[in-house]
Amino acid sequence: MNPRYTKLAVVALLLQVVSILTLIAGPSWSAWLLVRYFSAEASQRFFSVHEAVMGAAAFTAKAVLASLILFAFSELIHVLLDIEVNTRRAADAASGETSDTTPKA
């Protein structure tokens, strides 16, 4: 982990955790809703079987897409941190000095 931006690395880790939870919870919730739909009596159903299945499929697709977006942002943060480290190393190599602290603004 980059010691300069530890909070950013923690945010990236949290995004990955939320991404995995979304990937697990989305399809699980859709399956639970379908089980509830098919276990109800016909008089208690407010929509057709086709609508229930398509709704569950759409919800699952949205959950997977949200999970991919969260994971992509997490990886983007990691890439930006790596770019910062490599840029600093290149600048240090060019100047012959080492910079151990982050400059204050």
C-alpha positions as CSV (number, residue, x, y, z in Angstrom):
1,M,0.0,0.0,0.0
2,N,1.2,3.5,-0.8
3,P,1.9,5.2,2.6
4,R,1.2,8.7,1.1
5,Y,-2.4,8.2,0.3
6,T,-3.6,5.5,2.8
7,K,-7.2,6.9,3.0
8,L,-7.5,6.6,-0.8
9,A,-6.4,3.0,-0.6
10,V,-8.9,2.4,2.1
11,V,-11.7,3.9,0.0
12,A,-10.6,1.6,-2.9
13,L,-10.8,-1.4,-0.6
14,L,-14.2,-0.4,0.7
15,L,-15.4,0.0,-2.9
16,Q,-14.3,-3.5,-3.7
17,V,-16.0,-4.9,-0.6
18,V,-19.3,-3.1,-1.5
19,S,-18.9,-4.4,-5.1
20,I,-18.6,-8.0,-3.9
21,L,-21.6,-7.5,-1.5
22,T,-23.7,-6.0,-4.3
23,L,-22.7,-8.9,-6.6
24,I,-23.9,-11.4,-3.9
25,A,-27.0,-9.5,-2.7
26,G,-28.5,-8.5,-6.0
27,P,-29.1,-12.0,-7.5
28,S,-29.9,-13.4,-4.0
29,W,-32.6,-10.7,-3.6
30,S,-34.0,-11.5,-7.0
31,A,-34.2,-15.2,-6.3
32,W,-35.9,-14.5,-2.9
33,L,-38.5,-12.4,-4.6
34,L,-39.2,-15.0,-7.2
35,V,-39.6,-17.7,-4.5
36,R,-42.0,-15.4,-2.7
37,Y,-43.9,-14.8,-5.9
38,F,-44.3,-18.4,-6.8
39,S,-45.1,-19.5,-3.3
40,A,-48.0,-17.0,-3.1
41,E,-51.5,-18.0,-4.1
42,A,-52.7,-16.9,-7.5
43,S,-55.2,-14.4,-6.1
44,Q,-52.3,-12.6,-4.3
45,R,-50.2,-12.1,-7.4
46,F,-50.3,-8.6,-8.8
47,F,-48.5,-9.3,-12.1
48,S,-47.9,-12.2,-14.5
49,V,-45.2,-14.8,-14.4
50,H,-43.5,-13.1,-17.4
51,E,-43.4,-9.8,-15.6
52,A,-42.0,-11.4,-12.4
53,V,-39.2,-13.2,-14.2
54,M,-38.3,-10.2,-16.3
55,G,-38.3,-8.0,-13.3
56,A,-36.0,-10.3,-11.4
57,A,-33.7,-10.6,-14.4
58,A,-33.6,-6.8,-14.8
59,F,-32.9,-6.4,-11.1
60,T,-30.1,-9.0,-11.3
61,A,-28.6,-7.3,-14.4
62,K,-28.6,-3.9,-12.7
63,A,-27.0,-5.3,-9.6
64,V,-24.2,-6.9,-11.7
65,L,-23.7,-3.7,-13.6
66,A,-23.5,-1.7,-10.4
67,S,-21.0,-4.2,-9.0
68,L,-18.8,-3.9,-12.1
69,I,-18.9,-0.1,-11.9
70,L,-17.9,0.0,-8.3
71,F,-15.1,-2.5,-8.9
72,A,-13.9,-0.4,-11.9
73,F,-13.7,2.7,-9.8
74,S,-11.8,0.8,-7.2
75,E,-9.3,-0.3,-9.8
76,L,-9.1,3.2,-11.2
77,I,-8.0,4.5,-7.8
78,H,-5.3,1.8,-7.6
79,V,-4.1,2.7,-11.1
80,L,-3.9,6.4,-10.2
81,L,-2.0,5.6,-7.0
82,D,0.4,3.5,-9.1
83,I,0.9,6.3,-11.6
84,E,1.7,8.7,-8.7
85,V,4.3,6.3,-7.4
86,N,5.9,5.7,-10.8
87,T,5.9,9.5,-11.6
88,R,7.6,10.2,-8.2
89,R,10.2,7.5,-8.9
90,A,10.9,8.8,-12.3
91,A,11.3,12.4,-11.0
92,D,13.6,11.1,-8.2
93,A,15.7,9.2,-10.7
94,A,16.0,12.2,-13.0
95,S,17.0,14.6,-10.2
96,G,19.1,12.2,-8.3
97,E,17.3,12.9,-5.1
98,T,14.6,11.1,-3.1
99,S,11.4,12.6,-1.9
100,D,10.1,10.8,1.2
101,T,7.3,13.3,2.1
102,T,4.4,14.6,0.3
103,P,4.7,18.3,-0.4
104,K,2.3,20.5,1.5
105,A,0.0,22.7,-0.5
